[in-house]
Amino acid sequence: SQEELRSLFGSLGDIESCKLVRDKVTGVSRGVGFIRFDKRVEAEEAVRGLHGQKPLGAAEPITVKFANTPGQKSGGALLSLCPGARRYGALHPPAQRFRPLSLLPRFSPLAIEAVPALAGVGLGTPGPGWCIFVYNLAPEADESVLWQLFGPFGAVTNVKVIRDFATNKCKGFGFVTMTNYEEAAMAIASLNGYRLGDRVLQVSFKTTKQHKA
């Protein structure tokens, strides 16, 4: 629960905000949360102290990593789940896939190369919403698939599947625009590596190098 999340991290510093993402239909936790600490050093201490640990009552270790915020040039996408991560008690219901627990620092983020697992995917230019790149979609995928995947995480303003001009089938990728950064970040944390049919999705913030929507 959100109370458990706040209790777990509260001993390591002053928490400015705490958010546990839930399915908007069922109310069940999607197994990813965000903690915003007042100070950078407190967030760093939380990563050092809790990443890979097994809290009291947990069956398996939790994953704690920095979430990247707009303007961060190094490691500019939400971190992917480490292969060894597992569920943590009530935060990760058995029916859900593994999800990382991420930290949103309050301060203007600097490059955090010292965190070993940072991945180097950049953010696109901020606009009226946050554009998310979804790769490895099946040829038969359409916009309804993207609505169903991303809708539970928050407000989706636009979805687009890129199709082959000749066949009208999906070329393997698409784009989703969400209005809220934290909801977009949660969607990426939950859906990157998600198995849809026989395909494993790659989900990240859109970069300037990717195909345009």
C-alpha positions in Angstrom: 0.0 0.0 0.0 1.0 3.6 -0.2 1.3 3.8 3.6 3.8 0.9 3.5 5.8 2.6 0.8 6.0 5.8 2.8 6.9 4.0 6.0 9.7 2.0 4.2 11.4 5.1 2.8 10.5 7.6 5.5 13.3 6.5 7.8 15.8 7.6 5.1 14.8 11.2 4.7 12.0 13.8 4.3 9.5 12.5 1.7 7.9 15.3 -0.3 5.5 13.1 -2.1 4.7 9.4 -2.4 2.7 7.8 -5.2 1.8 4.2 -5.9 0.3 3.7 -9.3 -2.9 1.6 -9.4 -5.1 0.2 -12.1 -7.9 2.8 -12.5 -10.5 0.1 -13.1 -9.6 -2.5 -10.5 -7.7 -0.3 -8.0 -5.0 -3.0 -7.8 -1.4 -1.8 -7.5 0.6 -2.0 -10.7 3.7 -2.6 -8.7 5.5 0.7 -9.4 5.8 3.6 -7.1 7.5 7.0 -7.0 9.1 8.7 -4.0 10.1 12.3 -4.1 12.7 13.2 -1.5 13.4 16.8 -0.3 17.2 16.3 -0.8 19.3 14.5 -3.3 21.5 12.9 -0.7 18.4 11.3 0.9 17.4 9.8 -2.5 20.9 8.5 -3.0 20.9 7.0 0.5 17.6 5.3 -0.3 19.0 3.7 -3.5 22.1 2.5 -1.6 20.2 1.3 1.4 17.2 -0.4 -0.1 18.0 -1.5 -3.7 18.2 -5.3 -3.7 17.1 -5.6 -0.1 14.3 -7.8 1.2 12.2 -5.6 3.6 10.4 -7.2 6.5 7.5 -9.3 5.2 8.7 -9.3 1.7 9.2 -12.6 -0.1 11.8 -11.3 -2.6 14.1 -8.3 -3.0 12.9 -4.9 -4.3 14.5 -2.8 -7.0 15.1 0.9 -6.2 16.4 3.2 -8.9 16.4 6.8 -9.9 13.7 7.9 -12.3 14.9 10.5 -14.8 13.3 13.9 -15.1 13.0 16.3 -18.0 16.3 17.9 -19.0 18.5 15.2 -17.7 21.1 14.5 -20.4 22.7 11.3 -19.1 20.4 8.4 -18.5 17.5 10.3 -19.8 14.8 7.6 -19.6 13.2 5.8 -16.8 15.4 2.9 -15.8 14.5 -0.6 -17.0 13.9 -3.4 -14.5 16.9 -5.3 -13.4 16.6 -9.0 -14.3 16.9 -10.2 -10.7 14.1 -8.0 -9.4 11.0 -9.6 -7.9 7.7 -8.7 -6.2 7.6 -6.9 -2.9 4.6 -7.9 -0.7 1.5 -5.9 -1.2 3.2 -3.5 -3.5 3.4 -6.2 -6.2 0.3 -8.4 -6.4 1.0 -11.9 -7.7 -1.0 -11.3 -10.9 1.3 -8.5 -11.9 4.7 -8.5 -13.7 7.8 -7.4 -11.9 8.1 -3.6 -11.6 10.8 -1.3 -10.5 10.4 1.1 -7.6 11.8 4.5 -8.7 12.8 7.7 -7.1 12.0 11.2 -8.4 14.5 13.7 -7.0 13.1 17.1 -6.2 16.3 19.0 -7.2 17.2 19.8 -10.8 18.8 16.6 -11.8 22.5 16.3 -12.7 24.0 13.4 -14.6 24.1 10.4 -12.3 26.7 8.2 -13.9 27.6 6.8 -10.5 24.4 4.8 -10.4 25.5 1.6 -12.2 22.3 0.6 -14.0 21.5 3.9 -15.7 20.4 3.5 -19.3 21.1 6.1 -21.9 17.8 6.9 -23.7 17.0 10.6 -24.0 13.8 12.6 -23.6 12.2 14.4 -26.5 11.6 18.1 -26.4 8.8 18.9 -23.8 5.5 19.9 -25.5 1.8 19.8 -24.7 2.3 16.2 -23.6 4.9 13.5 -23.1 5.5 11.3 -26.3 6.2 7.7 -25.6 7.8 5.4 -28.2 6.5 1.8 -28.3 8.6 -0.7 -30.3 8.1 -4.3 -31.4 4.3 -4.2 -31.9 2.8 -7.1 -34.0 1.8 -6.4 -37.6 -1.9 -6.7 -36.7 -1.6 -4.2 -33.8 -3.9 -1.1 -34.0 -4.6 2.0 -31.9 -6.9 0.2 -29.6 -4.0 -1.9 -28.4 -2.1 1.2 -27.3 -5.2 2.7 -25.6 -5.7 -0.5 -23.6 -2.1 -0.7 -22.6 -1.6 2.9 -21.5 -5.1 4.1 -20.5 -5.0 2.6 -17.0 -1.9 4.7 -16.1 -3.4 8.2 -16.7 -4.7 10.7 -19.3 -3.8 9.6 -22.9 -4.3 12.4 -25.4 -3.2 10.6 -28.6 -2.1 7.2 -29.9 -0.7 6.4 -33.3 0.4 3.1 -34.9 2.8 3.6 -37.8 1.6 1.5 -40.8 3.2 0.3 -44.0 1.8 2.3 -46.8 1.4 -0.7 -49.1 0.0 -3.3 -46.7 -1.6 -1.0 -44.1 -0.2 -3.3 -41.4 1.8 -2.0 -38.4 5.5 -1.5 -39.1 6.3 -2.6 -35.6 6.1 0.7 -33.7 3.8 3.4 -32.5 3.5 6.5 -30.3 1.5 7.4 -27.3 1.1 10.9 -25.8 0.3 11.4 -22.2 -0.4 14.7 -20.4 1.3 14.0 -17.1 5.0 13.2 -16.7 4.8 11.0 -13.7 2.0 8.9 -15.2 4.0 8.6 -18.4 7.0 7.5 -16.4 5.0 5.0 -14.5 3.6 3.6 -17.8 7.1 3.2 -19.2 8.4 1.5 -16.0 5.5 -1.0 -16.1 5.3 -1.7 -19.8 9.0 -1.7 -20.9 9.8 -5.4 -21.2 6.1 -6.3 -21.1 5.2 -9.4 -23.1 2.3 -8.8 -25.6 1.5 -12.1 -27.3 4.8 -13.5 -28.5 6.6 -10.1 -28.5 8.4 -8.2 -25.8 7.7 -4.5 -26.0 10.4 -1.8 -25.8 8.9 1.3 -24.3 10.7 4.6 -23.7 10.3 8.4 -24.0 10.5 9.4 -27.6 13.9 10.8 -28.7 14.7 13.1 -31.6 16.5 10.2 -33.3 13.3 8.0 -33.4 10.8 8.1 -36.2 8.4 11.0 -36.0 4.8 10.5 -35.0 
